[in-house]
Amino acid sequence: MRNNRVALFDGIEEGGIRATSSYSHEIDEHDNERAMEGLQDRVNLLKRLSGDIHEEVDSHNRMLDRMGNDMDSSRGILSGTMDKLKMVFETKSSRRMFTLVASFVVIFLVIYYLTR
């Protein structure tokens, strides 16, 4: 009777079923494959994200280069304008013209303020 009972419950341990070594190996192999698939999915996701980040960085670099070129051209235009203003203020007739225009602007502002 004892041998029959042992033979009947041979695969059962306390708290669960005792797995045979080949069955345990198959479970481990299956778990490893699932884990590898999950890791592969994560690696693919990270690869796509890094590609997207690379494209974004490249577009920002191009935009910054264009902006730098625009700033250089603006600086050149502003420098030319400042040179012309210096030439205007160096001549006496130009100073008189500036004084005349400035006085008209001041008179216009005073009249505007008084009529308001």
Disulfide bonds with the S-S distance in Angstrom:
none
